[in-house]
Amino acid sequence: MRIHEQRKLFGKRLRELRLAQDLSQEKLAEMADLHRNYVGILERAQQSPSLDAICKLAHALKVRPAELLSRLP
């Protein structure tokens, strides 16, 4: 699987989890202590997340980091 396809799957999963909690991208970024545009960049698969970002996002969403990666092969 190509890197871009993996980023797309990650972004889609991130968006699903965010919307399930009725959070805006900006609010999630604030809760995760990330730049306000970063969540959108990840959801649009424009950048791969760092391990730190995955952990921060998972903590903010109250899920395990593996939940954000669950769609990846």
C-alpha positions in Angstrom: 0.0 0.0 0.0 1.4 3.4 -0.9 2.1 6.0 1.7 -0.6 8.4 0.3 -3.2 5.7 0.6 -2.2 5.0 4.2 -2.5 8.8 5.0 -6.0 8.8 3.4 -7.1 5.9 5.6 -5.7 7.6 8.7 -7.4 10.9 7.8 -10.7 9.2 7.2 -10.6 7.4 10.6 -9.6 10.6 12.4 -12.5 12.4 10.8 -14.9 9.6 11.8 -13.8 9.7 15.4 -13.9 13.5 15.6 -17.4 13.8 14.1 -18.6 11.0 16.4 -17.8 13.3 19.3 -19.2 16.3 17.5 -15.9 18.2 17.6 -14.7 20.7 15.1 -11.2 20.4 13.7 -10.1 23.5 15.6 -11.5 22.2 18.9 -9.8 18.8 18.5 -6.5 20.5 17.7 -6.9 22.7 20.8 -7.7 19.7 23.0 -4.7 17.8 21.6 -2.4 20.8 21.9 -1.7 20.9 18.2 -1.8 23.7 15.7 -5.3 24.6 14.7 -4.8 23.7 11.0 -3.0 20.4 11.7 -6.1 18.2 12.1 -7.4 19.4 8.7 -4.0 18.7 7.1 -4.1 15.1 8.5 -7.8 14.6 7.5 -6.9 15.7 3.9 -3.9 13.3 3.8 -1.5 16.1 3.1 0.9 15.0 5.8 1.7 11.9 7.8 1.2 12.3 11.5 4.1 11.9 14.0 3.8 9.3 16.8 3.5 12.2 19.2 0.6 13.6 17.2 -1.1 10.2 17.1 -0.8 9.9 20.9 -2.1 13.5 21.5 -5.1 13.0 19.2 -5.9 9.7 20.8 -5.8 11.2 24.3 -8.0 14.1 23.2 -10.5 11.7 21.6 -10.3 9.3 24.6 -9.3 6.3 22.5 -6.2 4.2 22.3 -3.7 5.2 19.6 -4.3 1.9 17.9 -7.9 3.0 17.2 -6.6 5.8 15.0 -4.6 3.2 13.0 -7.3 0.5 12.9 -8.0 1.0 9.2 -4.3 0.5 8.1 -3.3 -2.9 6.8 
